Amino acid sequence: MKKNKITLLAMALFCAIGVSACSDGEDGKDGAPGEPGVPGTPGAPAGSTVDAVATAADFKLTLQPADIVVVGADDFSIKFTATGKNAKGDDVPFTGLDKVALYVTNQVANTTDSGAPMLWSNNAVANEFGSSMYCTPTGKATARGGAEVNACTLVEDPENPGTYTGTWEHDGNAPVVAAAGDPNSMFRVMVRTYNVTDANGESISDKLLSTPLDFIPATGEMAVSAKDSVSSAACAQCHSELMGYDEGDTRIANIGAHHNYQKVENCIACHNPAYATDQYDPEKGFNANFNAMIHTIHVAGHVAPYGWVKGEALEEFGDVHFPAELNECTSCHDNGNQWKENVYREACVGCHLTVNFDTGEGHSEFQLPQADDSQCMNCHIGNLSPEVVHKVGNRAIEQEQLVLDFQGVTVTDNGDGTSALTVKTKVTINGAAPADGTVLDPYITMAGNLLIGNIESDGTPIRGLSMSAKGVAITGGILTTTKSFDSARLTGSIYVTADMLVCAAGGEVIQCADETRPSKVAVSSPVKYYNLDDPAVAATEPRMADPDRVTVTEAKCNSCHGNLTHVKEAHHGVTEFTQCMDCHNNRYPGSYHGSVEYDTGEVDADGNPIMAVLEGVTFDNRDLMTVAHRFHTGNFGGGIYLDKNLETVGYPALATDCQACHKDGATFFAADGGLTSGKRSIQVNTGYISPVAETCRSCHISASALAHFESNGATVNGKADTSADLPVESCATCHAEGKTYGVDKVHAGGGH
């Protein structure tokens, strides 16, 4: 029976296989179609949301006062929206945020007799929690030190992508809530977003920070802080501006501390009285409260050589050299009059590091100690107000008080191959003609020359006709100076201006002996041009006088330096490029700073840095663009230098931010691939070199860069040509504006 069952089973299997393989009958008919299924939920159109952005400026987090509870007894809550730019450049909801940090501060009245009238208070610090509070989907976060901490719970609204709410799911209220705070005071909320990447998964280099929201919780009204006496725009004048943000949302591009928190409003979240330290502490050396700290940072490099900077301040700020005049408070204080109406010790001693208010040392000739700030405004008004004692704005007035107005030139043949050049100059001192017999010598503190030179047909200035104004008596208000030169030089077009630094005080030019510490200002000497061949024909003007051939303006320099005079005060008295061109032109070879030095990272027995010469890198010209590039990249010497890794130290702007100095939208390359200025060669002691390559080499000093320049047709230093008529390098082929590797792209600046 068992065997029979197995046999029957095998036969059935065989028949089934046989039918499958050999049947010539019809296949079975398709069944009737089934009922259609329920349609699925349509997906969101491509690009309607994003979870990555190309730059920090493409991400925006928006807060509204009505959506924030950070004061009083009510439970903490926050709601915000996040957007990012899609491939079309449209702002669309940003999804998937997994970590943010909230910083909440508020302004409180100062009830003591020391410090500013209003103070910043960080809610989280006041609640002994830290400087900020995280929000994550789990309500837990890993703090910077690695410990797990409570966080607010972050939830994205599934019905409204890019809309997030935060609530506190732990005991008590959230640490950013000021339970006893005044809802009628101003609160500031900012959000930092973490873990955002670009489309390739690379982290965004700049911090993602919301624009700080200033509001009055009781009413929901937006507010303006009276404490923000320095705007972010003022800082960006030297530190570059992050590009791509909305108009009015100015952000600072290049502050090294904490990898840049971008706005003054961000900084006070931590740098407030809660973190204040003792200015006199020799180990710390500075007060971390914002007002005092910023003063110490910007003064440190100037006074460190006198031993006035101590401890951490010396280590952190000892190389910082404020590029404008330290006494010009409005270089930074551009937002209101708080800096001169609310005088208190903490802010003052941040800059006046030798003053000790506890003992009175350095506080006036009377050595007045001050236990608090209650008496400051009794003295520091009128002639002792900060504005007056710091001589704020005086230079602009004083540099117009000694005016040299060139009246004309004459040439007299001496009959011996030389000719005498005579210049007549109208002089006014403090608005009046000086008495006959007056000489300028008592007023002059530096230089004292009339700068005169030839102008070639292409606008190139050639120095060499200058003469001294010292020792020459003025008659009838006219200064007459004469000097003989080779007759061949006294043809064609010439320029006439001056290089003269004079003493001033109280808004007037003074004799230097009349003041212990006078201001030093350049005379006003507008450049004039003369055609020595035919006075009736207009003279050729130098390229630096033609705005279309100059890509830099004095105004751009002055946005950071304040003025050109104090920058060159040790050597010159000038205010304009048309004065600088007398020395800094492409036909004056040689350099006082031919070699490049770098900091080895070691110190000598006195603790001073040991500098070493960078072998194989030398310069041999004074051309303005080369010198300016070299100085600002640390290849020239001075307050900006190279460290042991050949990285620039001391330059406040982004190295790639060409618009920090150059005109907005400036075009560097002409149609033929040369420079817009028309400059086609630079003279060095052994001949002529290519100007485009030398411009680039003043920053790019590596051997590989030099080889690149040569391979693209440049004549470089050390291999100069005997002819000034050099072929144009092929740099523009790749690096002209609009090219894939154009300077407008690779040196876009602004952090992008």
C-alpha positions in Angstrom: 0.0 0.0 0.0 2.8 2.4 0.9 4.6 1.6 -2.3 1.5 2.1 -4.3 1.0 5.6 -2.9 4.5 6.6 -3.8 4.1 5.3 -7.3 0.8 7.1 -7.8 2.3 10.3 -6.6 5.3 10.0 -8.9 3.0 9.4 -11.9 0.9 12.5 -11.0 4.1 14.6 -10.8 5.2 13.2 -14.2 1.9 14.0 -15.8 2.0 17.5 -14.5 5.5 18.0 -15.9 4.5 16.4 -19.1 1.5 18.6 -19.6 3.6 21.7 -18.9 6.3 20.8 -21.4 4.4 19.3 -24.2 0.8 20.5 -24.3 -0.3 22.1 -27.6 -3.7 23.3 -26.1 -4.7 27.0 -25.6 -3.3 29.0 -22.7 -5.7 30.1 -20.0 -7.7 33.4 -20.5 -6.8 36.5 -18.4 -9.1 37.1 -15.5 -11.3 40.2 -15.3 -9.5 43.4 -14.1 -9.7 44.0 -10.4 -11.1 47.2 -8.8 -8.7 50.1 -8.8 -6.9 50.7 -5.5 -7.2 53.8 -3.4 -4.8 56.6 -4.8 -1.8 57.2 -2.7 -1.0 60.7 -1.2 0.8 62.7 -3.9 4.4 63.5 -3.1 5.7 67.1 -2.8 6.9 68.6 -6.0 10.7 68.4 -6.5 12.4 71.5 -5.0 9.4 72.5 -2.8 11.5 71.7 0.3 15.2 71.4 0.9 17.4 69.7 3.5 20.7 71.2 2.4 22.0 74.6 1.3 25.0 75.9 -0.6 26.0 78.7 1.9 25.0 80.0 5.3 23.3 83.0 3.6 20.9 80.5 1.8 19.5 79.4 5.1 17.1 81.7 7.0 15.4 81.1 10.4 12.6 83.5 11.2 11.1 84.3 14.6 8.1 86.4 15.6 7.5 87.9 19.1 4.0 86.3 19.4 5.6 82.9 19.1 8.1 83.2 22.0 7.6 82.8 25.8 10.8 83.6 27.7 9.6 85.7 30.7 7.2 85.2 33.5 5.4 82.1 34.9 4.1 80.7 31.7 5.7 77.6 30.2 8.5 78.2 27.7 7.6 77.8 24.1 9.0 78.9 20.8 7.9 78.6 17.2 10.0 79.5 14.1 10.2 78.8 10.4 13.3 77.7 8.5 13.8 78.2 4.8 16.6 77.4 2.3 17.2 78.2 -1.3 16.5 75.4 -3.8 18.2 74.9 -7.1 16.2 77.7 -8.7 17.2 80.2 -5.9 13.7 80.2 -4.4 13.2 80.3 -0.6 11.4 77.0 0.3 10.8 75.3 3.7 13.9 73.7 5.2 13.2 70.3 6.7 14.9 67.9 9.0 16.5 70.3 11.6 17.9 68.2 14.5 19.6 70.7 16.7 19.5 74.4 17.5 20.6 76.5 20.4 18.7 79.4 21.9 20.4 82.5 23.3 18.0 84.8 25.3 19.2 88.1 26.8 17.3 91.0 28.2 18.1 94.6 29.3 17.9 95.4 32.9 18.4 98.7 34.7 21.7 99.0 36.6 20.8 99.8 40.2 24.4 100.4 41.3 26.7 103.4 40.9 29.1 101.4 38.6 28.8 100.5 35.0 26.5 101.4 32.2 22.9 102.6 33.0 21.4 99.5 31.3 23.0 96.1 31.4 22.7 92.9 29.4 21.5 89.8 31.3 21.7 86.3 29.8 18.6 84.4 31.0 20.4 81.0 30.9 23.4 82.3 32.8 21.2 83.9 35.4 19.5 80.5 35.9 22.9 78.9 36.2 22.5 76.7 33.1 25.1 78.0 30.7 25.0 80.6 28.0 22.4 78.9 25.8 19.8 76.1 25.6 19.7 73.4 23.0 16.6 72.1 21.3 16.6 68.6 19.7 13.9 66.1 18.7 14.7 63.9 21.7 14.8 66.7 24.4 18.4 65.7 25.1 21.7 67.1 23.7 25.4 66.6 24.0 27.1 69.8 25.3 30.4 71.1 24.1 32.3 69.3 26.9 30.7 66.0 26.0 28.1 65.7 28.8 24.5 65.0 28.1 22.2 67.9 29.0 18.4 68.5 29.0 17.2 70.3 25.9 13.9 71.6 24.7 12.0 69.2 22.5 12.1 70.3 18.9 9.2 69.2 16.6 8.6 69.9 12.9 5.0 70.3 11.9 4.3 67.5 9.4 1.5 69.6 7.9 3.7 72.6 7.5 7.3 71.5 6.6 9.9 74.0 7.8 7.8 75.1 10.8 9.2 74.1 14.2 8.1 74.3 17.7 10.1 74.0 20.9 8.8 73.1 24.3 10.3 72.1 27.7 9.4 68.6 28.8 11.6 68.4 31.9 11.0 69.5 35.5 10.4 73.2 36.1 10.5 75.8 33.4 13.1 76.1 30.6 16.4 77.8 31.7 16.0 80.6 29.1 12.9 81.9 30.9 13.4 84.9 33.2 10.7 84.0 35.7 11.1 87.3 37.6 12.0 89.3 34.5 10.2 92.4 33.4 8.0 91.8 30.3 8.2 95.5 29.5 12.0 95.5 29.1 13.7 94.6 25.9 14.4 90.9 25.2 16.8 89.6 22.5 16.4 86.1 21.1 18.8 84.5 18.6 19.0 80.9 17.4 22.0 79.1 16.2 21.4 76.1 13.9 23.7 73.0 13.8 24.3 70.1 11.5 23.3 71.8 8.2 25.3 70.6 5.1 25.5 71.3 1.4 24.3 68.9 -1.2 27.5 67.0 -1.0 27.2 66.5 2.8 29.9 69.0 3.6 29.2 71.1 6.7 28.5 74.8 6.0 31.6 76.8 7.0 29.9 79.8 8.5 27.7 79.7 11.5 24.0 79.6 10.8 22.5 82.4 13.0 19.1 83.9 13.0 18.9 87.7 12.9 18.6 88.6 16.6 15.0 89.5 17.4 14.6 92.5 19.8 11.1 92.9 21.2 9.0 93.8 24.2 7.2 90.6 25.5 4.4 92.5 27.1 3.3 94.1 23.9 4.9 92.0 21.2 6.4 95.2 19.7 9.8 95.2 18.0 12.4 97.2 20.0 15.7 98.9 19.4 18.4 98.6 22.0 19.9 101.9 23.2 23.1 99.9 24.2 24.2 99.1 20.7 26.5 102.0 20.2 28.6 100.1 17.7 26.9 98.6 14.7 28.0 95.5 12.9 28.4 97.6 9.8 31.1 99.6 11.6 33.0 96.3 12.3 32.6 95.1 8.8 34.4 98.2 7.5 37.6 96.4 8.5 36.5 92.8 9.1 34.7 92.3 5.7 31.0 91.7 5.3 29.5 88.3 4.8 27.8 88.4 1.4 24.4 87.1 0.4 22.3 88.3 3.3 19.3 90.6 3.0 19.9 94.3 2.7 20.3 95.8 6.2 21.3 92.4 7.7 25.0 93.2 7.9 27.2 90.4 9.1 30.9 90.4 9.9 32.9 88.0 7.9 36.2 87.7 9.7 36.5 87.6 13.4 38.7 84.7 14.7 37.2 84.4 18.2 34.8 81.5 18.5 34.9 81.2 14.7 32.9 84.3 14.2 29.5 85.1 15.7 29.0 87.7 12.9 27.1 90.4 14.7 27.7 92.7 17.6 24.2 91.7 18.8 25.4 88.1 19.0 28.5 88.9 21.1 26.7 90.4 24.1 24.9 87.1 24.7 28.1 86.0 26.5 30.2 89.1 26.8 28.1 90.8 29.4 28.5 91.6 33.1 27.9 88.0 34.2 31.2 87.1 32.6 33.0 90.3 33.6 36.5 89.9 34.9 39.1 92.1 36.7 40.8 94.3 34.2 43.8 94.5 36.6 44.2 90.7 36.9 47.8 90.2 35.6 46.9 86.7 34.5 43.8 87.6 32.6 44.8 91.2 31.6 41.4 92.2 30.2 37.7 92.4 31.2 35.5 90.0 29.2 32.6 92.3 29.4 32.0 93.5 25.8 32.7 97.2 26.2 36.0 96.9 28.0 37.2 93.8 26.0 36.7 95.4 22.6 38.7 98.5 23.7 41.5 96.3 25.0 41.6 94.1 21.8 42.0 97.1 19.5 44.5 99.0 21.6 46.7 96.0 22.6 49.1 95.8 19.7 49.9 99.5 19.9 50.7 99.6 23.6 52.1 96.0 24.1 55.7 97.2 23.4 55.4 99.4 26.5 54.5 96.5 28.7 51.0 97.7 29.3 49.3 94.5 28.2 49.4 91.5 30.5 48.5 87.8 30.7 45.9 86.3 28.3 45.3 89.8 26.8 49.0 89.9 25.6 48.8 86.4 24.3 45.5 86.8 22.5 45.5 90.5 21.4 49.1 91.5 21.5 49.4 91.4 17.7 46.2 93.4 17.0 46.9 96.8 15.6 43.8 99.0 15.1 44.2 100.4 11.6 42.5 103.7 12.3 43.4 106.4 14.8 42.8 105.2 18.4 41.3 108.6 19.4 38.7 108.6 16.7 35.9 107.0 18.7 33.4 107.3 15.9 35.4 104.9 13.8 33.4 102.3 15.7 30.9 104.2 17.7 28.6 105.0 14.8 25.2 104.4 16.5 24.1 107.1 18.9 25.9 109.2 21.6 26.2 106.6 24.4 29.9 106.6 24.2 30.2 110.2 25.2 27.1 110.6 27.4 27.5 107.5 29.6 31.1 107.7 30.9 32.1 104.9 33.3 35.4 103.4 34.5 35.0 99.9 33.1 34.8 101.1 29.4 37.6 103.7 29.9 40.2 101.5 31.5 39.7 98.9 28.7 41.7 101.4 26.5 43.5 103.4 29.1 45.4 100.4 30.5 47.8 102.4 32.7 44.9 104.0 34.7 44.1 102.3 38.0 40.9 103.8 39.4 41.4 101.9 42.7 44.6 103.8 43.5 44.1 106.8 41.2 47.3 106.1 39.4 47.2 107.6 35.9 43.9 109.3 36.4 44.8 112.9 35.6 47.6 114.8 37.1 45.9 114.7 40.5 45.9 110.8 40.6 42.2 110.7 41.5 40.9 107.3 42.8 37.3 106.5 41.9 35.5 103.9 44.0 32.4 104.0 41.7 31.2 105.9 38.6 28.9 108.3 40.3 31.2 111.3 39.8 32.4 110.6 36.2 29.9 112.8 34.4 30.6 115.7 36.8 34.0 116.2 35.2 33.7 114.6 31.8 31.5 117.2 30.1 32.5 120.3 28.2 36.2 120.5 27.6 36.8 117.1 29.4 34.1 115.3 27.5 35.3 112.2 25.6 34.6 113.9 22.3 36.8 116.9 23.1 39.7 115.1 24.9 39.9 112.5 22.2 39.9 115.2 19.5 37.2 113.4 17.6 36.7 114.8 14.1 39.5 117.4 14.5 41.6 116.1 11.7 39.0 116.7 9.1 39.0 120.4 10.2 42.7 120.8 10.9 43.9 119.4 7.6 42.2 122.3 5.8 43.9 125.0 7.8 47.2 125.1 6.0 46.4 125.3 2.3 48.9 125.3 -0.6 47.2 126.5 -3.8 49.6 126.2 -6.7 49.4 129.3 -9.0 51.8 128.4 -11.8 55.2 127.3 -12.9 57.9 128.8 -15.1 61.1 127.3 -16.7 64.2 129.4 -17.2 67.1 128.1 -19.3 70.4 128.3 -17.4 72.5 128.0 -20.5 74.5 125.0 -19.2 72.2 122.1 -20.0 70.1 122.8 -17.0 67.0 124.9 -16.4 65.4 126.4 -13.3 61.9 125.4 -12.4 60.0 128.0 -10.4 56.7 127.2 -8.6 54.5 129.9 -7.1 52.2 128.8 -4.4 49.5 130.8 -2.6 49.6 130.0 1.2 46.9 130.4 3.8 47.2 129.5 7.4 44.1 129.2 9.5 42.2 131.1 6.8 44.5 134.0 6.4 47.6 135.0 4.4 50.7 134.7 6.6 52.8 137.8 7.3 55.6 138.6 5.0 58.8 136.8 6.0 56.9 133.9 7.4 58.5 130.5 6.8 56.7 127.2 7.1 59.4 125.5 9.1 58.0 126.0 12.6 54.7 124.4 11.5 56.3 121.4 9.8 56.8 118.1 11.7 57.7 115.9 8.7 58.8 116.2 5.1 58.1 119.7 3.8 58.6 119.0 0.1 56.8 120.0 -3.1 56.3 116.8 -5.0 56.9 117.4 -8.7 57.5 115.0 -11.6 56.9 114.3 -15.2 53.9 112.5 -16.7 54.5 110.3 -19.7 52.0 110.1 -22.6 50.4 106.9 -21.2 49.8 108.6 -17.8 52.9 107.1 -16.0 54.3 109.4 -13.4 58.1 109.9 -13.2 59.4 111.3 -10.0 62.5 113.5 -9.7 61.6 117.2 -9.8 60.7 117.8 -6.2 62.0 120.7 -4.1 61.9 121.7 -0.5 59.5 124.4 0.9 61.6 124.8 4.0 63.5 128.0 4.7 61.7 129.9 2.0 60.1 133.2 3.1 56.5 134.0 2.0 55.9 137.4 0.5 52.4 138.7 -0.3 51.0 135.3 0.6 53.1 133.7 -2.1 55.7 131.0 -1.5 58.2 131.0 -4.4 60.4 128.0 -4.7 63.1 127.4 -7.4 65.4 124.5 -8.3 67.5 123.6 -11.3 67.3 120.3 -13.2 68.5 118.7 -16.4 66.7 120.6 -19.1 65.5 117.4 -20.7 63.4 116.8 -17.6 61.6 120.1 -17.9 59.5 119.3 -21.0 56.0 117.9 -21.5 53.5 117.5 -18.7 54.3 117.7 -14.9 52.4 117.3 -11.7 52.8 119.5 -8.6 51.5 118.7 -5.1 53.1 118.5 -1.6 54.3 116.1 1.0 54.0 118.0 4.3 52.9 117.1 7.8 52.2 120.0 10.1 51.2 120.4 13.8 47.6 121.2 14.8 45.5 121.6 17.9 42.0 122.8 18.7 41.0 122.9 15.1 43.9 125.1 13.9 47.4 124.6 12.5 49.9 125.7 15.2 53.7 126.0 15.5 54.9 122.7 16.8 56.7 124.2 19.8 53.4 125.6 21.1 51.9 122.2 22.1 53.4 119.3 23.9 51.3 116.7 22.1 50.0 118.3 18.9 48.0 116.5 16.2 49.9 115.9 13.0 47.9 116.6 9.8 48.7 116.8 6.1 48.5 120.2 4.5 45.8 120.7 1.8 47.6 120.7 -1.5 45.3 119.8 -4.4 47.5 118.4 -7.2 47.7 120.5 -10.4 49.1 119.7 -13.8 51.1 121.9 -16.2 52.1 121.5 -19.8 55.7 123.0 -20.0 55.8 122.8 -23.8 52.6 124.8 -24.4 50.6 126.2 -21.4 47.6 126.7 -23.6 47.3 122.9 -24.2 45.9 120.8 -21.3 48.5 118.7 -19.6 48.5 114.9 -19.7 47.2 113.7 -16.3 48.5 110.6 -14.6 46.5 107.4 -14.6 45.9 107.7 -10.8 43.8 110.9 -11.5 41.5 109.0 -13.9 38.7 107.2 -12.0 38.3 104.8 -14.9 41.9 103.6 -14.7 42.0 103.2 -10.9 40.3 100.3 -9.2 40.9 101.6 -5.7 39.7 104.8 -4.0 40.9 106.8 -1.0 37.4 106.4 0.4 37.8 102.6 0.4 41.1 102.9 2.3 39.6 105.3 4.7 36.6 103.1 5.5 39.1 101.1 7.6 42.1 103.5 8.1 40.0 106.7 8.7 42.6 108.6 6.7 45.8 108.0 4.8 47.8 110.6 6.7 48.2 108.7 10.0 49.1 105.5 8.2 52.2 107.2 6.7 52.7 109.7 9.6 56.2 108.5 10.4 57.4 109.4 6.9 54.9 111.5 5.0 52.1 114.0 5.1 49.7 112.9 2.3 46.0 112.2 1.9 45.6 111.1 -1.8 46.9 108.6 -4.3 48.0 111.4 -6.5 50.5 112.3 -3.8 51.5 108.7 -3.1 52.3 108.2 -6.8 55.4 110.3 -6.6 57.2 107.3 -5.0 54.8 104.4 -5.5 54.7 104.1 -9.3 55.9 101.6 -11.8 58.9 103.6 -12.8 60.7 103.8 -9.4 62.7 100.6 -8.9 64.0 99.2 -5.7 62.4 98.4 -2.4 63.2 99.1 1.3 61.5 95.8 2.1 62.8 93.6 -0.6 62.8 90.4 1.5 59.9 88.6 3.2 60.2 87.6 6.8 58.1 85.2 8.9 57.7 84.5 12.6 59.6 81.2 13.4 57.4 80.7 16.5 60.5 81.0 18.7 61.5 83.8 21.0 64.8 85.3 22.0 66.2 85.8 25.5 64.0 88.9 25.9 60.9 87.1 24.8 60.7 88.8 21.4 59.7 86.8 18.4 62.5 85.5 16.2 61.9 86.4 12.6 63.6 84.6 9.6 63.9 85.6 6.0 61.9 83.5 3.6 64.5 82.3 1.0 63.9 82.7 -2.7 61.2 85.5 -2.4 62.4 89.0 -3.0 60.8 92.2 -4.4 62.4 95.1 -6.2 59.8 97.8 -6.8 57.6 100.3 -5.0 54.6 100.2 -7.3 51.5 101.1 -5.2 49.4 98.0 -6.0 52.4 95.7 -5.2 53.3 97.4 -2.0 49.6 97.6 -0.8 49.1 93.9 -1.6 52.3 92.9 0.1 51.6 94.9 3.2 48.1 93.6 3.7 49.2 90.0 3.3 52.1 90.2 5.6 54.8 90.1 3.0 56.1 93.6 3.7 56.7 93.8 7.4 55.0 95.9 10.0 51.9 95.1 12.1 50.8 92.4 9.6 53.2 89.4 9.2 53.5 85.8 8.3 53.5 83.1 11.0 55.6 79.9 10.9 53.0 78.3 8.6 53.2 81.4 6.3 49.7 82.3 7.2 48.8 86.0 7.4 48.5 87.4 11.0 47.0 90.8 11.7 45.0 91.6 8.6 41.4 92.1 9.8 39.5 91.5 6.5 39.2 88.3 4.5 42.2 87.9 2.3 39.9 87.1 -0.7 37.7 90.1 -0.2 39.0 92.3 -3.0 36.2 94.8 -2.5 37.6 95.6 1.0 40.0 97.9 -0.9 38.9 97.8 -4.6 35.8 99.6 -5.9 32.6 97.6 -5.9 32.3 96.0 -9.3 35.8 97.0 -10.4 37.1 95.4 -13.5 40.8 94.5 -13.3 41.5 93.3 -16.8 41.4 95.3 -20.0 40.2 93.9 -23.3 43.8 92.9 -24.3 44.3 90.9 -21.1 46.4 93.6 -19.4 45.4 95.7 -16.4 42.6 98.2 -16.7 45.0 101.0 -15.6 46.9 100.5 -18.8 50.1 99.7 -16.9 52.1 97.3 -19.0 55.3 96.9 -17.1 57.0 97.5 -13.8 60.6 98.7 -13.5 63.0 97.0 -11.2 66.7 97.6 -10.8 67.6 95.1 -13.5 64.9 95.9 -16.1 61.2 95.4 -16.4 58.7 92.8 -15.2 55.1 91.9 -16.0 52.5 93.9 -13.9 49.7 91.3 -13.8 51.9 88.5 -12.5 53.7 90.9 -10.1 50.3 91.9 -8.7 49.4 88.3 -8.0 52.9 87.4 -6.8 52.7 90.1 -4.1 50.3 87.7 -2.3 51.0 84.3 -3.9 54.6 83.9 -3.0 55.1 80.1 -3.4 57.6 78.6 -5.9 54.7 76.8 -7.6 52.9 80.1 -8.1 56.0 81.7 -9.6 56.4 78.8 -12.0 52.7 79.2 -13.0 53.2 82.9 -13.8 56.3 82.1 -15.9 54.6 79.3 -17.8 51.8 81.7 -18.8 54.2 84.2 -20.3 55.1 86.5 -17.4 58.5 88.2 -17.0 59.2 87.9 -13.3 61.6 89.4 -10.8 65.1 87.9 -11.1 64.6 87.5 -14.9 63.7 91.0 -15.9 63.6 92.1 -19.5 65.6 95.1 -20.8 62.5 96.4 -22.6 59.5 98.1 -21.0 57.4 97.0 -23.9 56.5 93.6 -22.6 54.0 91.1 -24.0 50.8 90.8 -22.0 50.7 87.6 -19.9 47.9 85.1 -20.6 46.5 85.4 -17.0 43.3 86.9 -18.3 42.5 83.7 -20.3 41.5 82.0 -17.1 41.3 84.7 -14.5 39.5 87.6 -16.1 36.1 88.6 -14.7 33.4 86.1 -15.8 35.8 83.3 -16.5 35.5 80.0 -14.6 38.5 80.9 -12.5 38.0 84.6 -12.7 39.2 86.8 -9.9 35.5 87.8 -9.3 34.9 84.1 -8.4 38.0 82.8 -6.7 38.4 86.0 -4.8 34.7 86.6 -4.2 35.3 87.4 -0.5 32.5 87.7 2.0 33.0 84.1 3.0 31.6 82.6 -0.2 
